[in-house]
């Protein structure tokens, strides 16, 4: 039996007596594009923060490819194979587009500090390799023509793409996307979804997607989990879950 890419068991966190996420369970198989939905304030981003080490869980455990990585730091979790984007874009806006991607590549850097400071041959060889890898990633997102632009000078939709490219630069097994289509117009959203499908297959990834747009979720995710008030409300095949009266009521605020 194949091992799950991500297995979450009874995960929870309490802030000052408030259960932001409580007793949450989820299993995602390798190669899946899995959706996580729920009303505003349901705890979706909090769950991402738990899975990426930003928060330490109060209860529960989670496993990546069979390895328990609960409680590890964000850097350790990233090196194990989880990368993410954020609902509010977080780029190094005063750095160039290509240098933003190189930041992601640095977690694979083998050159020592001394080799870098002394500008030894291996340093230059690795820098050239990083340049090639960064440019190849930018081409996937049609950003290679703006590689020397300041990240802050990119249009909003391209900033979203750059953030995904930087996450991919860390060579993740599991990519967490926190509302990647937020603020995009319909054409930008359609283009982004096509790109996500492409990288899912071409990079051999597993993707967990937070999204509010029900049409988008139903068009791209075969399975979803629904969070409400920090608790799992429903999970299963997308078409079936979206017909669940409890899910409809949660979104209508009933």
C-alpha positions in Angstrom: 0.0 0.0 0.0 1.4 3.4 -1.0 2.3 5.8 1.8 0.3 9.0 2.1 2.2 12.2 1.2 0.6 14.1 4.1 -1.2 12.5 7.0 -2.7 14.8 9.7 -3.9 13.2 12.9 -6.0 15.1 15.5 -4.2 18.3 14.9 -5.2 21.3 17.0 -4.0 24.6 18.5 -5.4 26.7 21.3 -4.9 30.5 21.5 -5.8 31.9 24.9 -8.5 29.3 25.5 -9.8 29.6 21.9 -9.6 26.4 19.8 -8.5 27.9 16.4 -8.1 24.4 15.0 -9.4 21.3 16.8 -9.0 17.6 16.2 -8.3 18.0 12.5 -7.6 14.9 10.4 -6.7 14.7 6.7 -4.9 12.4 4.3 -3.5 13.5 1.0 -2.0 11.0 -1.5 1.0 11.6 -3.7 0.2 13.5 -6.8 -3.1 14.8 -5.6 -4.4 18.4 -6.0 -6.4 18.6 -2.8 -8.7 21.5 -1.8 -9.2 23.0 1.7 -12.2 25.4 1.9 -14.2 27.1 4.5 -15.7 30.5 5.4 -13.5 33.4 6.5 -12.0 32.8 9.9 -12.5 29.0 9.6 -8.9 28.3 10.5 -7.5 27.4 7.0 -4.4 29.7 7.2 -3.9 28.6 10.8 -3.7 25.0 9.6 -1.1 26.0 7.0 0.9 27.8 9.7 0.8 24.5 11.8 1.9 22.4 8.8 4.8 24.8 8.0 6.1 25.2 11.6 5.0 28.8 12.1 2.8 27.6 15.0 3.5 24.6 17.2 0.4 22.4 17.6 -1.2 22.1 21.0 -2.4 18.6 20.1 -1.9 16.0 17.4 0.8 15.1 14.8 1.4 15.2 11.1 3.6 13.2 8.8 5.2 14.0 5.5 5.9 10.9 3.4 5.7 8.8 6.6 8.0 10.9 8.7 6.7 12.7 11.8 7.7 16.4 11.3 5.5 17.8 14.1 7.1 20.6 16.0 10.0 21.2 13.6 11.0 24.8 12.6 9.8 26.4 9.3 13.3 26.0 7.9 13.5 22.3 8.9 10.0 21.6 7.5 10.9 23.3 4.2 14.1 21.2 3.9 12.0 18.1 4.5 9.8 19.0 1.5 7.0 21.4 2.3 6.8 24.9 0.7 4.1 27.4 0.7 2.7 30.7 -0.6 0.7 33.2 1.5 -2.7 34.8 1.2 -1.0 38.2 1.4 1.9 38.0 -1.0 5.3 38.0 0.7 8.1 38.8 -1.8 11.4 40.6 -1.3 10.0 43.6 -3.2 13.3 45.5 -3.4 15.1 42.5 -4.9 15.0 41.5 -8.6 12.6 38.9 -9.9 15.4 36.4 -10.4 17.0 37.1 -7.1 13.7 36.3 -5.4 13.8 32.8 -6.9 17.4 32.4 -6.0 16.5 32.9 -2.3 14.4 29.7 -2.6 17.4 27.9 -4.2 19.7 28.8 -1.4 18.3 26.0 0.8 20.1 23.5 -1.5 23.4 25.5 -1.6 26.5 23.4 -0.8 29.1 26.2 -0.9 30.5 27.0 2.6 30.5 30.6 3.9 34.3 30.7 3.6 34.1 29.6 0.0 31.6 32.3 -0.7 33.6 35.0 1.1 36.8 34.1 -0.6 35.0 33.8 -3.9 36.5 30.3 -4.6 35.8 28.5 -7.9 33.0 26.3 -6.4 31.2 29.4 -5.3 31.1 30.8 -8.9 30.1 27.4 -10.3 27.2 27.1 -7.9 26.1 30.7 -8.6 25.9 30.0 -12.3 23.9 26.8 -11.7 21.5 28.8 -9.5 21.1 31.4 -12.3 20.2 28.7 -14.8 17.7 27.0 -12.5 16.1 30.3 -11.5 15.7 31.3 -15.1 14.2 27.9 -16.0 11.6 28.4 -13.3 10.8 31.9 -14.4 10.2 30.6 -17.9 7.5 28.2 -16.6 5.6 31.3 -15.4 6.4 33.5 -18.4 8.5 35.8 -16.1 11.9 35.3 -17.7 11.5 38.6 -19.7 11.1 40.5 -16.4 13.9 38.7 -14.6 15.8 41.9 -13.8 12.7 43.9 -12.8 12.2 44.8 -9.1 9.6 42.4 -7.7 7.5 45.4 -6.6 7.2 46.6 -10.2 5.5 43.4 -11.4 1.7 43.5 -11.9 -0.2 41.9 -9.0 -1.0 38.7 -10.9 2.7 38.2 -11.8 3.7 38.8 -8.2 1.5 35.8 -7.3 3.2 33.7 -9.9 6.7 34.8 -8.7 5.8 33.7 -5.2 4.9 30.2 -6.5 8.1 30.1 -8.5 10.1 30.9 -5.4 8.4 28.2 -3.5 9.1 25.7 -6.3 12.8 26.6 -6.1 13.0 24.8 -2.8 12.2 21.5 -4.6 9.2 20.6 -2.4 7.3 17.3 -2.3 4.2 19.1 -1.1 3.2 22.7 -2.1 0.7 24.6 0.0 -1.1 27.4 -1.9 -3.0 29.9 0.2 -5.6 31.5 -2.0 -3.3 31.9 -5.0 -6.1 33.4 -7.2 -7.0 36.1 -4.7 -7.3 39.5 -6.3 -7.0 38.1 -9.9 -9.4 38.8 -12.7 -11.1 35.8 -14.4 -8.5 35.6 -17.2 -5.6 35.7 -14.8 -7.3 33.0 -12.6 -7.8 30.7 -15.6 -4.2 31.1 -16.6 -3.0 30.5 -13.1 -5.1 27.3 -12.7 -3.6 26.0 -16.0 -0.1 26.7 -14.7 -0.9 24.9 -11.4 -2.1 21.8 -13.3 1.1 21.9 -15.4 3.5 22.1 -12.4 1.5 19.4 -10.6 2.4 17.0 -13.3 5.7 18.3 -14.6 7.3 18.7 -11.2 5.8 15.6 -9.7 4.2 17.5 -6.9 1.4 17.1 -4.4 -0.6 20.3 -3.9 -2.9 21.5 -1.1 -4.9 24.5 -2.1 -6.9 26.9 0.0 -9.5 28.7 -2.0 -12.8 30.5 -1.5 -14.0 30.4 -5.1 -16.3 27.3 -5.3 -16.3 27.3 -9.1 -12.5 27.2 -9.1 -12.3 24.5 -6.5 -14.9 22.3 -8.3 -13.0 22.7 -11.5 -9.5 21.7 -10.3 -9.8 19.6 -7.1 -11.1 16.1 -7.0 -11.3 15.9 -3.2 -11.7 18.6 -0.6 -11.9 19.1 3.2 -14.1 21.8 4.7 -13.2 23.7 7.8 -15.6 25.7 9.9 -14.9 27.2 13.3 -11.6 25.3 13.3 -13.2 21.9 13.0 -13.6 19.5 10.0 -17.1 19.9 8.7 -17.0 17.6 5.7 -14.5 15.8 3.4 -14.6 13.7 0.3 -15.2 14.0 -3.4 -15.6 17.7 -4.3 -19.0 17.4 -6.1 -20.5 15.5 -3.2 -19.1 17.8 -0.5 -20.4 20.9 -2.2 -23.9 19.5 -2.2 -23.7 18.8 1.6 -26.4 20.9 3.4 -24.0 21.7 6.3 -21.4 23.0 3.9 -24.0 25.2 2.0 -25.3 26.5 5.3 -21.7 27.4 6.5 -21.1 29.4 3.4 -24.5 31.1 3.5 -23.9 32.0 7.2 -27.0 30.1 8.3 
